[in-house]
Amino acid sequence: MSQQNLCHCYTKMIIGRPSKLFFAMTCFNNMAQLILVVFRFSRQFEESEKKRIKAEQLRQELKHKKQWDDLRGRNEAALAELEQLQVIN
């Protein structure tokens, strides 16, 4: 296992699990290296969350646009039907 993958695994154990902090510290040469790895992981997490949120917003916008277009089409169809009924009567 490469050092990067090893650091990633230990960092995952650290985040949200204080009891594993001592174990993770023993796997690194010094505290500075541990802090750097945690910082990198948290930055990657923030970036992935931003991407996820942006993708979710785009999905919601597309969903609402589709709903709007559907309602507009049904409205136009209802108006056309009412116009035909008025012509017949």
CYANA upper distance limits for C-alpha pairs under 8 A (distance plus 0.5 A):
  1 MET  CA      5 ASN  CA      6.88
  1 MET  CA      6 LEU  CA      6.91
  2 SER  CA      6 LEU  CA      6.63
  3 GLN  CA      7 CYS  CA      6.46
  4 GLN  CA      8 HIS  CA      6.65
  5 ASN  CA      9 CYS  CA      6.70
  6 LEU  CA     10 TYR  CA      6.75
  7 CYS  CA     11 THR  CA      6.41
  7 CYS  CA     37 VAL  CA      7.13
  8 HIS  CA     12 LYS  CA      6.69
  8 HIS  CA     37 VAL  CA      8.08
  8 HIS  CA     41 PHE  CA      7.78
  9 CYS  CA     13 MET  CA      6.98
 10 TYR  CA     14 ILE  CA      6.81
 10 TYR  CA     24 ALA  CA      6.26
 11 THR  CA     15 ILE  CA      6.84
 11 THR  CA     24 ALA  CA      8.11
 11 THR  CA     37 VAL  CA      7.23
 11 THR  CA     38 VAL  CA      6.31
 11 THR  CA     41 PHE  CA      7.44
 13 MET  CA     17 ARG  CA      6.82
 13 MET  CA     20 LYS  CA      6.87
 13 MET  CA     21 LEU  CA      8.33
 13 MET  CA     24 ALA  CA      8.21
 14 ILE  CA     18 PRO  CA      6.79
 14 ILE  CA     20 LYS  CA      6.34
 14 ILE  CA     21 LEU  CA      5.96
 14 ILE  CA     24 ALA  CA      7.46
 15 ILE  CA     38 VAL  CA      8.45
 17 ARG  CA     21 LEU  CA      7.70
 20 LYS  CA     24 ALA  CA      6.74
 21 LEU  CA     25 MET  CA      6.60
 22 PHE  CA     26 THR  CA      6.89
 23 PHE  CA     27 CYS  CA      7.30
 24 ALA  CA     28 PHE  CA      7.42
 24 ALA  CA     34 LEU  CA      8.42
 25 MET  CA     29 ASN  CA      8.44
 25 MET  CA     30 ASN  CA      7.88
 25 MET  CA     31 MET  CA      7.33
 25 MET  CA     34 LEU  CA      7.15
 28 PHE  CA     33 GLN  CA      7.03
 28 PHE  CA     34 LEU  CA      6.76
 29 ASN  CA     33 GLN  CA      7.30
 30 ASN  CA     34 LEU  CA      7.21
 31 MET  CA     35 ILE  CA      6.67
 32 ALA  CA     36 LEU  CA      6.63
 33 GLN  CA     37 VAL  CA      6.77
 34 LEU  CA     38 VAL  CA      6.73
 35 ILE  CA     39 PHE  CA      6.54
 36 LEU  CA     40 ARG  CA      6.66
 37 VAL  CA     41 PHE  CA      6.66
 38 VAL  CA     42 SER  CA      6.61
 39 PHE  CA     43 ARG  CA      6.62
 40 ARG  CA     44 GLN  CA      6.67
 41 PHE  CA     45 PHE  CA      6.58
 42 SER  CA     46 GLU  CA      6.64
 43 ARG  CA     47 GLU  CA      6.74
 44 GLN  CA     48 SER  CA      6.65
 45 PHE  CA     49 GLU  CA      6.60
 46 GLU  CA     50 LYS  CA      6.68
 47 GLU  CA     51 LYS  CA      6.83
 48 SER  CA     52 ARG  CA      6.62
 49 GLU  CA     53 ILE  CA      6.53
 50 LYS  CA     54 LYS  CA      6.58
 51 LYS  CA     55 ALA  CA      6.62
 52 ARG  CA     56 GLU  CA      6.63
 53 ILE  CA     57 GLN  CA      6.65
 54 LYS  CA     58 LEU  CA      6.75
 55 ALA  CA     59 ARG  CA      6.72
 56 GLU  CA     60 GLN  CA      6.70
 57 GLN  CA     61 GLU  CA      6.63
 58 LEU  CA     62 LEU  CA      6.69
 59 ARG  CA     63 LYS  CA      6.60
 60 GLN  CA     64 HIS  CA      6.61
 61 GLU  CA     65 LYS  CA      6.56
 62 LEU  CA     66 LYS  CA      6.62
 63 LYS  CA     67 GLN  CA      6.76
 64 HIS  CA     68 TRP  CA      6.51
 65 LYS  CA     69 ASP  CA      6.61
 66 LYS  CA     70 ASP  CA      6.61
 67 GLN  CA     71 LEU  CA      6.66
 68 TRP  CA     72 ARG  CA      6.60
 69 ASP  CA     73 GLY  CA      6.65
 70 ASP  CA     74 ARG  CA      6.74
 71 LEU  CA     75 ASN  CA      6.51
 72 ARG  CA     76 GLU  CA      6.71
 73 GLY  CA     77 ALA  CA      6.71
 74 ARG  CA     78 ALA  CA      6.60
 75 ASN  CA     79 LEU  CA      6.68
 76 GLU  CA     80 ALA  CA      6.67
 77 ALA  CA     81 GLU  CA      6.67
 78 ALA  CA     82 LEU  CA      6.69
 79 LEU  CA     83 GLU  CA      6.68
 80 ALA  CA     84 GLN  CA      6.80
 81 GLU  CA     85 LEU  CA      6.77
 82 LEU  CA     86 GLN  CA      6.71
 83 GLU  CA     87 VAL  CA      6.79
 84 GLN  CA     88 ILE  CA      6.80
 85 LEU  CA     89 ASN  CA      6.78
